[in-house]
Amino acid sequence: MKKIIPVLALSGLLLVGCGKDEKGFIIIKNETDSPLTNVTIHYASPKVDEVVGTINPKSSYKYPINYTYNETAINLIYIDKNQKITTKTVVGYSAKYDKENVE
């Protein structure tokens, strides 16, 4: 059984973590009764957006962190039922980690 180590939880909406044998991930949970639309993961340093799309009510999405973009912050952007755009920083700093060569 894989042990999941939570790194950050934010308002019950998302969880950032990593497992023993897997890379980091972000779990986006929509605990509302309405879909979240235009869900996007924004990497701040290279200013790259990766579109997730829509997350239906009472469901979640597991997004694998893309380590191609090294030393960056990761933001979550989405539109709620009132057409309000929300941006949240979900990872303040992300970098590649080489556990084989750490002293």
N, C-alpha and C positions, 0 to 999 in steps of 0.2 A: 504494500500500500504506500503510495506516495504521500509524503508529508508536505503540506502546503504552508509556507511561512508568509503570513500577511505582513505587508510593509506599511500600508497606509489605508485607512478607511475614511471616507468623506461623506457625511450626511446620509449614509445608507444607500447612496447612489452608485458608488463605485469602490472597487477594491484593487489595490496594486500589490502584486506579490510575485513570488517565484517558487518553484519546486526544486527539490534536490537535483533532479536530472533534466530540468527544463529551463528555458530562458524566462525572463520576466514577462508579465502579462498584466493587463488591466481588465477587470471585470466591470462592465457597465450594467447596472441593474435599474430597470425602469419600474419603480414601485408605485407609479401613478395609475390612474384609470384611463389615461390618454397616451397615444403614441408620442415618442420623441422623434422628430424628423430632422433631416440633414445633420445627423450625428457625424462629427468629424474629429479625427485626432490630428492635432496641429503640433508639429515639431518646430520649436521656436528658432533654433540656430540656423538651419538651412531654409527656414520658412517654407516647409513642405506640409501639405495637407493630405491625409489619407481618409477617404470617405468611407464611413461604415454604413450609412443609409438610415433606415428607420428601425427603431427598437420598439416593438409592440408593448402594450400595457402588461404589467406583471410578468415580464420576461427579462432575460439578460443576454449579454453578448461578451464572449471572451476574446479580447484583442491581444495578439502577441506583439510585444514591443519590438520595433524595428531598430536594431543596433547599428544599421548602416549610418544613421545620423548620430555621431558620437558627440558627447559632451553637450547636451541640449536639455531644455525643459520641454515637458509634454503637456499640452492643454487639451481639454475636452470642450467641444463646442456643439451646441444643439439648439433646436427650436422647440418650445413647448406648445401646448394647445392654445395659448393666448398669443401666439406668434412672437413671443419674447425670445430673443437670442441670449443664451447664457454661455459664458466662458468660465471654465474652472481649471486651475492648474492642478494636474493630477500627479505629476512627477516634477519636483523642483530641479532635479539634476539627474541625468541619465548618462551613463558611460559604459564602455565595454569593460568587462572584468575577466581577466585571465587567471582563473583559480589555480592553474598548473604552475604559474610563475610568480605567485605572490609570496613575499617574504614575511 
